[in-house]
Amino acid sequence: MKDQPISIITSDQIRLLETCDFEHQPPGTILRDFDTLLELIGDAGMPITPGQLIALSQLQTLNSRLSHPVKLDSKRPVQRSYPPINGLYLVLRSTGLATIGSQARRRRVSTAIDQPASGCQPFSPGAGHA
């Protein structure tokens, strides 16, 4: 007896995907949020903790500027309390787009890219990107 392929996507889901216009939708919020993180870091860098996480003083500022801010009831949230920020920071660090340094005995994260975030061009599907 031959194994029958298992359909992971239902016919309703296929119809929904066929009706979506992916060519004319802007990129997801993760790109805007990443740009927000880069802007907040800026030329001066951003303070970090001794454990190399974003300083508590910066978390609420960054969260308020995200596309979908996290609402917390905690009086003293830490970076992992904000999953979107934690993810953006991990991408920033793991890609090598940021470096850790010290200024006046304070640790800071700085971008390791030549061009500031404000000089980035928005991604436009179908505009000749490879």
Secondary structure, DSSP 4 states (H G I P E B T S, - for coil): -PPPPPP-S-HHHHHHHHH--GGGSPPPHHHHHHHHHHHHHTTT-EEB-TTSSB-HHHHHHHHHHSSSPPP---SS--GGG-HHHHHHHHHHHHTT-EEEEEETTEEEEEE--SS-GGGPPPP-TTSS--
